Amino acid sequence: MGLIRRYLLLANPHGVGGRVWWLSMLWVGIGVAASGFIFLSSTQPVTVSNADRIPALLGGPASDNVIATGGVVAVGAWLVLTIPVLFAGAARRKPSAQALWFGAWLAGLLLMILTRAVLDNLPQPVTCGGDGCGVVPYYGPAVVNWPELAICGAFLGVGAAMTWTLVRPEAKAREVS
């Protein structure tokens, strides 16, 4: 028996499943993976070998290219899935369930934006001299991006809210009819 079939046997009695749920969990899962990877990368010390922004845990430029390509594909899918997730979750639901779905979707959208904004706001050692200010190459302990860990947890909360919206009794009764 396949892993997915076993999962479906466990999940279906609780009302979890269906195209809308899988689509929304893919959208949320990409957000969890993106923010989690950014956090994990920020925990690595900055050394001369990874001064070109390649974390040491990736093992060098070759594996970095593979991971970067996968990241670009995932972010592209993440952006493309944003609107279908909104409409798929709101379709054929009561107005109260639509409002809950829209609220969870809006929280996920804001977290998408926040993931990128927090990524660009890491502390940078800046020095100013007679020729202006500039970023000094930094080598030393990791500059941990703690907000990304909070964003990762918030994405999990969005996934729980979307699941709860889909498994509510009135939402399931409306979907069947």
PyMOL commands that set and color helices and strands:
alter all, ss='L'
color gray80, all
select helices_A, chain A and resi 3-14+19-42+48-50+56-58+61-90+95-119+146-167+169-176
alter helices_A, ss='H'
color red, helices_A
select strands_A, chain A and resi 126-129+132-135
alter strands_A, ss='S'
color yellow, strands_A
deselect
rebuild
show_as cartoon
